């Protein structure tokens, strides 16, 4: 078998549970670490090593992390590479610089691995859907507006100040978030 045949078998056999929980967004998700743990037995079985490399890159005026997930066949030397990039949010409130970089790194690694291993993330929290759990259609027209000073706004603001990332996207799943509200949430 060559690397492509081995990778296809790994993709078909791989099962990665969503072992992490986000209580604010009320959903489960999988991390890069969950994916790496799940592929370990398959590496041995198919004699394929997985490796991740990262580098800082500039995208316009933004600094980003580019992660490359590599499947390397140590029998014939073949390899397959998948990349993903995440911009580092240097304006995240409540986070130290290493946390900001680590957050972007984790995100890029997860998606590089997900692309390489064909992990379908359309049902993950990052996708804006209702996961088929409700027959009700959710659209911006049916969502309530997030208002400055409301209880939900205060809870979100507290989360921002504690350094939680990705909150705007999570909020937009449940509320209409105007630019003014968004800017007021993220400023000190």
C-alpha positions in Angstrom: 0.0 0.0 0.0 1.2 3.5 -0.7 0.6 6.6 1.5 -2.7 7.5 -0.2 -4.1 4.0 0.3 -3.0 3.9 3.9 -4.4 7.4 4.6 -7.7 6.4 3.1 -7.9 3.4 5.4 -7.0 5.6 8.4 -9.6 8.1 7.4 -12.3 5.4 7.2 -11.3 3.8 10.5 -10.7 7.0 12.6 -13.3 7.9 15.2 -12.7 11.0 17.2 -15.1 11.8 20.0 -15.9 15.3 21.0 -14.2 15.0 24.4 -14.2 18.7 25.4 -17.1 20.7 26.7 -17.8 24.5 26.3 -20.3 25.3 29.0 -20.8 28.9 27.8 -21.9 27.8 24.3 -23.4 24.6 25.6 -21.7 22.2 23.1 -19.1 19.5 22.9 -16.1 19.7 20.6 -13.0 17.9 19.7 -9.5 19.4 20.2 -6.3 18.8 18.2 -5.2 16.7 21.2 -8.3 14.5 20.9 -7.5 13.9 17.2 -3.8 13.1 17.9 -4.8 10.6 20.6 -7.3 8.9 18.3 -4.8 8.4 15.5 -2.0 6.8 17.7 -3.2 3.2 17.3 -3.7 3.7 13.5 -0.1 5.0 13.1 1.2 1.7 14.4 -1.2 -0.4 12.4 -0.5 1.3 9.1 3.1 2.3 9.7 2.3 6.0 9.1 3.7 8.7 11.3 1.7 12.0 11.8 3.6 15.2 12.5 2.6 18.8 12.8 4.8 21.8 12.0 4.0 25.4 12.5 5.3 28.7 11.3 4.4 32.4 11.8 3.2 34.0 8.6 2.0 37.5 7.6 -1.5 37.8 6.0 -1.9 41.4 5.0 -1.1 43.3 8.2 -2.0 40.3 10.4 0.3 37.8 12.0 -0.9 34.2 11.7 0.1 30.7 12.5 0.2 28.2 9.6 0.0 24.6 10.7 0.9 21.7 8.5 -0.3 18.2 9.3 1.9 15.6 7.7 1.2 11.9 7.2 4.5 10.2 6.5 4.7 6.6 5.3 7.9 5.2 6.9 7.8 2.1 4.7 8.1 3.9 1.3 8.8 7.5 2.3 5.6 9.0 0.8 3.9 11.8 2.5 0.7 13.9 2.3 0.4 17.4 3.8 -2.5 19.5 4.7 -2.3 23.1 5.9 -4.5 25.5 7.9 -3.9 29.0 9.0 -5.3 31.0 12.0 -4.7 34.7 12.6 -3.5 35.6 16.1 -5.9 37.9 17.8 -3.6 40.4 19.6 -6.6 42.3 20.8 -8.2 39.5 22.9 -8.9 41.0 26.3 -7.9 39.1 29.4 -5.3 36.9 27.6 -1.6 37.0 27.9 0.4 36.9 24.6 1.3 33.2 24.9 -2.4 32.4 25.4 -3.3 34.4 22.3 -0.7 32.6 20.2 -1.6 29.2 21.7 -5.2 29.7 20.9 -4.4 30.4 17.2 -2.0 27.5 17.2 -4.6 25.1 18.6 -7.2 26.2 16.0 -4.8 25.9 13.1 -3.6 22.4 14.2 -7.1 21.1 14.7 -8.2 22.2 11.2 -5.0 21.0 9.5 -5.5 17.6 11.1 -9.2 17.7 10.3 -8.5 18.4 6.6 -5.9 15.7 6.4 -8.0 13.1 8.1 -11.3 14.1 6.5 -12.9 14.8 9.9 -16.3 16.4 9.1 -16.6 19.5 11.2 -19.8 20.7 9.7 -21.5 19.5 12.9 -19.0 21.3 15.1 -19.8 24.4 17.1 -17.9 26.5 14.5 -20.6 25.8 11.9 -23.6 28.0 12.2 -26.4 25.4 12.2 -28.8 23.9 14.6 -27.2 20.4 14.3 -30.6 19.0 13.2 -31.9 19.0 16.8 -34.8 21.3 16.1 -37.3 21.4 13.3 -37.5 25.2 13.8 -35.4 27.1 11.3 -33.0 29.6 12.9 -32.2 32.7 10.9 -31.1 36.2 11.7 -34.7 37.3 11.4 -35.9 35.0 14.2 -33.0 35.6 16.6 -33.4 38.2 19.4 -31.1 41.2 19.4 -28.3 41.3 21.9 -28.7 44.6 23.8 -26.0 46.4 25.7 -26.7 46.0 29.4 -28.8 42.9 29.1 -28.0 39.9 31.3 -26.7 37.9 28.2 -24.5 40.9 27.3 -23.1 41.1 30.8 -22.3 37.4 30.8 -20.6 37.6 27.5 -18.7 40.7 28.6 -17.4 38.8 31.7 -16.3 35.9 29.4 -14.4 38.4 27.2 -12.7 39.9 30.2 -11.6 36.4 31.3 -10.1 35.8 27.9 -12.5 33.3 26.4 -12.1 33.3 22.6 -14.5 32.8 19.8 -17.4 34.4 21.7 -18.7 36.6 18.9 -19.3 33.7 16.6 -21.0 31.8 19.5 -23.2 34.7 20.3 -24.2 35.1 16.7 -25.7 31.6 16.8 -28.2 32.9 19.4 -28.5 36.6 18.9 -28.3 39.3 16.3 -25.1 41.2 17.3 -24.7 44.7 15.8 -21.3 46.1 15.1 -21.8 48.6 17.9 -22.5 45.8 20.4 -19.7 43.7 19.1 -17.2 46.6 19.5 -18.4 47.4 23.0 -17.9 43.8 24.0 -14.3 43.5 22.9 -13.0 46.9 24.1 -11.4 47.2 27.6 
